Amino acid sequence: NSSYQLSSVPLQILIYVNGIYYIFYFLVTLAMIVYKSQVFSYPDDFLAPDLVLLFIMAILEVLRLHWGSKGNLTEEEAPLGLSLVITVGSVILSVYFLVWQTYVLKADVIINAVLLFTYGLESVLKVMAIAAFVS
Amino acid sequence: LSPVAKLCVCDLLVAQCDVNCCCDPDCSAEDFSLFTTCSVPIVTGDSRLCSQKAALYSLDVEANPPERIFKLIDQVNPSVFCIHATNYKEALSFRSPEMPTSENFDQLLERFGSAAFSAEPDSWGENRDALNPSDANETYRYEYGVPIQTEDGFLRLPSPVISSWCSDANPAGFLVNQATKCTRSVSVEKCGSVQAVSMLFYTNSSILAVNITIQSIVLQSLNGTQTSLGDSDVLRLPTALGELCINIVLGVSYHITYTDTGEITAAAVSFVLGAMNKAALSIQQSFEISFTQMNTKPVPLSGNPGYVVGLPVRAGFLPHGYPFLVENFLAALVLNTNKYNQLTILQSTSNQDCLAAQGPRTPVLFGYNMVSGCKLRITAAMKCQPLSQTLLDLLKGQSFPEYVASFGNSQAQDVLDWVPITHLRISEQRICNTFQSSCQIPVSLEIEVKWTKYGSLVNPQARIVNVTATITTTTLEQLPSGRERTIPVTSSVVFTDVSAPAEPGYKAWPTINVKLPFDFFFPFV
C-alpha cells in the first residue's frame, strides 16, 4: 500500500488562512456597519438586512470551512462537494457586500475583493482535490 | 455639463453680475477683470465620496487684465472609509417630496396627515398608533376654547365683524364666556323669513347628545318695558301684526352646564323677544354665553386667589335672623350675583342732578380709585328727615353690603374669609355756628379699601384687609323762603396698599461647633 497522500496541502493551508482572514473580515465589516450607522443616515429598513446577511454569511463560512477541511483530510468527496456548494452561497453574499450593500466604502471593496479572490482560489483547489479523490 | 459646474451659490442677482462671484454666468470678461478675489473658490459634491467632480474658480492676477480660470477636476478622497457607492437614494441628498396624485393621496394622507411623522421612509410602525383615529364611541370631551359641536357644525354666537352687522360665523368656544351685540337688518315685510330673528333658529340646533331647553322668555315692548312670560315651553315665532312684527329675538343667552371632565350635560337658553315697527330697518341683538360647572353655584370670581385689578369687588350680606354662633358655620353669606348689586357707588349723570341719579350705579372695581358726585338743589320747602334719608339712599344705594370678600375667590361658606365693612360718621362742624340745628344731611361717602400683598414675593396676591365707609354729614341751614342753594354731594372709593414693607433678614451667626472626639483623653478615660 503506497501511502499516497491525496489530501491537498495547499488547500488545507488556504482553508486555515481563510478561517483567520474570515474572522478579521467579520469583525471589520461589523465595525464598519456600526460606523456607517452613526455617521450616515442608515434607517432600520436598510440596516437590518445588512446585519442579517452578515451573520448568515458567518454561519455559512463556519460550515463551509469545517466540511472543506474534513473532506480534504479524510479524502472524501462528499463533504468537499458540500463545501463547494456552500461556497457558491458565500460568493453571492460577498458580492452583495461588495456591490449591493447600502453603503459601500473603499475598505469594503478591498476586503470583499480579497475574500472573493480567496474563494476563487479555494474553489479551484477543491475541484482538483475532488478530481484526485475520485480517480 | 455636470451639475457641479452649473451650481453657483453666490449668484444672487438675476441677470446681473455679482461682485467677486467667479461662477456667475452673468459676468463677462471685463467684469472678471475688476474682481479682487473669488468668494467661492470651489464647488464640490459630497466630500465623503471616493471620487467626485469639483469645479475650481480662481483669478489669475498676473495676467493683464486679470482673468478668471475655471477648471473641472476629479477630486479624490484618500481615506479608506470614503463612500464608493450607495444603494440608498436619500443617503447623500435631500429627497424631493412626492407629488400628490389621486392614486397616492390616501397613502400620503395616512403617512403625513397626523401631528407628527418620521422623516425616515416606512419606519417600523413607530407612528402607527398616532395615526389611528380615536374611538368614535368616546364621549365628547372639550377643552378650553374648542368650538362646541352641534349636529350640523358648531354652535354659533352671532357677533359683529369689522362693522356692527351681525355675522353668524363666530363659533362659541368651550368655557369662553362671551357677550356680543350686533345689528341685524330686518324689515317688517320680511320678518317671518329672516331666520336669525326667530326662536327656532337658536333652539333647533342641538348640541351633540344634549337638547337645548328654553329657560325663560322675556317680552320687551316697543318702549322698553320688559315682562317675563310664565310659560316658556311655547315657541313664539315672528309674526306680522298690522304694522308691527312681534316675537322677534332681541337677546339670546345660553347657559351651558359642564362637568369637571369636560362634558356638556345641559344647555339652556333664555330669550328676550321684542317687536319692531315699519319704520325700523334694523334691530340690535345681544348674545351671551356662560358656562357653569355642575353642582356649583355660578359665581364669577374676581381673581384666583388674589384680586385682579379691574374686576369687581365681591360683597355680600349675612342673612338677617341668623345667629352668628361659632358652631353655626352654615351661615353662608348671601351673595348677589348681579354685579350691579355688589359694592357700588353713585354714578355721575350728565345733568349732575342728584335726584335724577338714582338709577344706575357703578360697581367698584378693585384697584380703581373712583370719584363721582352730583349737585343737590335745596329749596326752603324741603324737609330735613326725608332729604337726609334720600341722600343716604343715593350715596349707599338700595342694598349696601355688609361684608366684602378678602380674596377674589372667597367662597360664601367661609365666613372668616369675608371682611366686615366698618361704618364711620363724621359731621362737618361749621365754625361759629351758634344755632346748632339737629338736622344733619349726609353729603359725602368715602369708601376706603385697604389691601395688602399676600403670599410669595414672586407672585403676590392682593387681599383686602379692611373696608371703611365714612359718611360725612353737614348741617342743613334753614333757608329763607324762596331762596335755594346748591350743595355738592360726592362719593369716592380709594384703594390703599398697606402691605408691610420688606424686612431685611439675616442669616444666623455661624457657630463654631467643636467637639472633642470621645476618646481624646484615651489613657485616662
Interface residues (C-beta under 8 A of the other chain):
Chain A: M32 Y35 F40 S41 Y42 P43 D44 D45 F46 V99 W100 Q101 T102 Y103 V104 L105 K106 A107 D108 V109 I110
Chain B: C50 S79 V80 F81 C82 I83 H84 A85 T86 N87 Y88 E90 A91 E120 P121 D122 S123 W124
